[in-house]
């Protein structure tokens, strides 16, 4: 890869991961298609993107840990239940008709964005709900399903986790984004990348340094911006990205 394409790949990764870290997901909106555009086959691009996205989680996690933006116990719960789904999804990725699955996911994400836009007060303040044993169990099943989506598709699962945490458990957008970036960005994507590779999709190592740097810096910047802006701003960013990801998956 020449220096110009390397620069384009870096800035594409940096921008997509900054937006994802600010909004709670959607890094695959730009980064994954870039890998396809530069010539990687679908399965190799998927595995490479997932491994690179771990750096997004690292960059965001550092800032959120520093600001104590989440509960360690809840983070451990999200990692545990979601990882089950991620491993399942990574092993069925080659069995799912890609176009059908992505259009269904696109419709779901678009609907989530519209729902969030219509609910003006959604996620503006933390309103704890379903945080008893029954709620955690049902919520865990929902997160396993989202984990399957994360393991088998390219973009949008982080956005699903963010809205799920806001709607089911009553977290504010800031809290939900912090948990999503740590658990999905760092652990789910890391486990998913390994699982996809073990399922037979090789990682394209030569491009990883560029992607890791762009993901880490973007994740750090996005997480920093979440500490500076209000829940209302984060909500708007989330909604804009859901519309973009949903339309992209549909088209």
C-alpha positions in Angstrom: 0.0 0.0 0.0 1.4 3.4 -1.0 1.6 6.4 1.4 -1.5 8.1 -0.1 -3.7 5.0 0.4 -2.2 4.5 3.8 -3.1 8.1 4.7 -6.7 7.6 3.5 -7.0 4.4 5.4 -5.7 6.1 8.6 -8.1 9.0 8.4 -11.0 6.8 7.5 -10.3 4.7 10.6 -9.8 7.8 12.8 -13.0 9.5 11.7 -15.2 6.4 12.0 -13.9 5.5 15.4 -14.2 9.0 16.7 -17.9 9.0 15.7 -18.4 5.5 17.1 -16.8 6.4 20.4 -18.9 9.6 20.7 -22.2 7.9 19.7 -21.8 4.4 21.2 -21.1 2.3 18.0 -21.0 2.3 14.2 -17.3 2.2 13.6 -17.9 -0.3 10.8 -19.9 2.3 8.9 -16.7 3.7 7.2 -13.8 1.5 8.3 -15.2 -1.9 7.1 -16.2 -0.6 3.6 -12.8 1.0 3.3 -11.1 -2.4 3.7 -13.4 -3.8 1.0 -12.6 -0.8 -1.2 -8.9 -1.4 -0.9 -9.3 -5.0 -2.0 -9.9 -7.3 1.0 -12.4 -10.1 0.7 -15.5 -9.9 3.0 -14.4 -12.4 5.6 -10.8 -11.2 5.8 -12.0 -7.6 6.0 -14.5 -8.6 8.8 -11.8 -10.3 10.9 -9.3 -7.4 10.3 -11.9 -4.8 11.2 -12.9 -6.5 14.4 -9.3 -6.9 15.6 -8.6 -3.2 14.8 -11.7 -2.2 16.7 -10.2 -3.5 19.9 -8.0 -0.4 19.8 -11.2 1.7 19.7 -12.1 0.1 23.0 -8.7 0.6 24.5 -8.6 4.3 23.6 -12.2 4.9 24.9 -11.7 2.7 27.9 -8.7 4.7 29.2 -10.8 7.9 29.2 -13.9 6.4 30.7 -11.9 4.5 33.4 -10.2 7.8 34.3 -13.5 9.6 34.7 -15.2 6.6 36.4 -18.0 6.6 33.9 -19.3 3.1 34.5 -19.8 0.3 37.1 -17.1 -2.4 36.9 -19.7 -5.0 38.0 -22.1 -4.1 35.1 -19.2 -4.0 32.7 -18.2 -7.6 33.7 -21.8 -8.7 33.3 -22.0 -7.2 29.7 -18.7 -8.8 28.8 -19.8 -12.2 30.0 -23.2 -12.5 28.5 -22.3 -10.7 25.3 -19.2 -12.9 24.6 -21.5 -16.0 24.5 -23.4 -14.4 21.6 -20.2 -13.1 19.9 -18.7 -16.6 19.7 -22.0 -18.0 18.3 -22.3 -15.3 15.7 -18.6 -15.6 14.6 -19.1 -19.3 13.9 -22.3 -18.8 11.9 -21.2 -15.7 9.9 -20.5 -17.8 6.8 -23.9 -19.5 7.0 -26.0 -16.3 6.9 -27.1 -14.8 3.6 -25.2 -11.6 3.9 -27.5 -9.3 2.0 -30.7 -10.4 3.8 -29.1 -10.2 7.2 -27.7 -6.7 6.6 -31.0 -5.4 5.3 -32.8 -6.7 8.4 -30.2 -5.2 10.6 -30.4 -1.9 8.7 -34.2 -1.7 9.2 -33.8 -2.5 12.9 -31.1 0.2 13.4 -33.1 2.8 11.4 -36.2 2.0 13.5 -34.1 2.5 16.7 -32.9 5.9 15.5 -36.5 7.0 14.7 -37.7 5.7 18.1 -34.9 7.6 19.9 -35.8 10.8 18.0 -39.5 10.6 18.9 -38.7 10.0 22.6 -37.3 13.4 23.5 -36.4 12.6 27.1 -35.0 9.1 26.4 -31.6 8.7 28.1 -31.3 12.3 29.3 -31.1 11.2 32.9 -30.4 7.8 34.5 -33.7 6.1 35.6 -32.7 2.7 36.9 -35.1 -0.1 35.9 -35.0 -3.9 35.5 -32.0 -4.1 37.8 -33.3 -7.0 39.8 -32.4 -10.7 39.2 -35.2 -11.2 36.7 -34.3 -8.0 34.8 -30.6 -9.0 34.6 -31.5 -12.5 33.3 -33.9 -11.2 30.6 -31.5 -8.4 29.7 -28.7 -11.0 29.4 -30.7 -12.9 26.9 -31.2 -9.8 24.9 -27.5 -9.0 25.0 -26.6 -12.5 23.8 -28.8 -11.9 20.7 -27.0 -8.6 20.1 -23.7 -10.4 20.7 -24.6 -12.9 17.9 -25.3 -9.9 15.6 -21.9 -8.4 16.6 -20.1 -11.6 15.9 -21.7 -12.2 12.5 -22.2 -8.7 11.0 -20.0 -5.7 10.4 -21.7 -2.6 11.8 -24.4 -1.5 14.1 -24.2 -3.9 17.1 -22.7 -1.2 19.4 -25.6 1.1 18.6 -28.0 -1.8 19.6 -26.2 -2.2 22.9 -26.3 1.5 23.6 -30.1 1.8 23.1 -30.7 -1.5 24.9 -28.8 -0.2 28.0 -30.8 3.1 27.8 -34.2 1.5 27.2 -34.1 -1.7 29.3 -31.8 -0.7 32.2 -32.5 3.0 32.3 -29.0 4.3 31.8 -28.4 7.8 30.5 -26.8 8.1 27.0 -23.4 9.0 28.5 -23.4 6.0 30.8 -24.6 3.6 28.1 -21.9 4.9 25.6 -19.2 4.4 28.2 -20.3 0.8 28.9 -20.7 0.0 25.2 -17.2 1.3 24.3 -15.5 -0.7 27.0 -17.5 -3.9 26.6 -18.2 -4.0 22.9 -15.3 -2.0 21.6 -12.7 -3.8 23.7 -13.9 -7.2 24.7 -16.7 -8.2 22.2 -14.7 -7.2 19.2 -11.5 -8.8 20.5 -13.3 -12.1 21.1 -15.2 -11.8 17.8 -12.0 -11.2 15.9 -10.3 -14.2 17.4 -13.4 -16.4 16.9 -13.8 -15.3 13.2 -10.1 -16.0 12.6 -10.5 -19.5 14.2 -13.5 -20.1 12.1 -11.3 -19.8 9.0 -11.2 -16.0 8.1 -7.5 -14.9 8.2 -6.6 -11.4 9.4 -4.7 -9.2 7.1 -1.8 -8.2 9.3 0.1 -5.7 7.1 -2.7 -3.1 7.5 -3.3 -3.6 11.2 -0.8 -1.0 12.5 -2.5 1.8 10.5 -6.0 0.7 11.6 -4.9 0.2 15.3 -3.5 3.7 15.4 -6.5 5.3 13.8 -8.9 3.3 16.0 -7.0 4.1 19.3 -6.7 7.8 18.6 -10.4 8.0 17.4 -11.6 6.1 20.4 -9.7 8.4 22.8 -11.0 11.6 21.1 -14.6 10.4 21.0 -14.5 9.3 24.6 -13.0 12.7 25.6 -15.8 14.5 23.7 -18.5 12.5 25.6 -17.2 13.9 28.9 -17.5 17.5 27.5 -20.9 17.3 25.9 -24.4 16.8 27.4 -26.7 13.8 27.1 -28.7 15.7 24.5 -25.7 16.2 22.2 -24.7 12.5 22.6 -28.3 11.5 21.8 -28.3 13.5 18.6 -25.0 12.0 17.6 -26.4 8.6 18.3 -29.5 9.2 16.2 -27.5 10.7 13.3 -25.2 7.6 13.2 -28.2 5.2 13.4 -29.7 6.8 10.4 -26.4 6.7 8.5 -25.7 3.1 9.4 -29.3 1.9 8.8 -29.4 3.5 5.3 -26.0 2.2 4.5 -26.9 -1.3 5.3 -30.2 -1.1 3.4 -28.5 0.3 0.2 
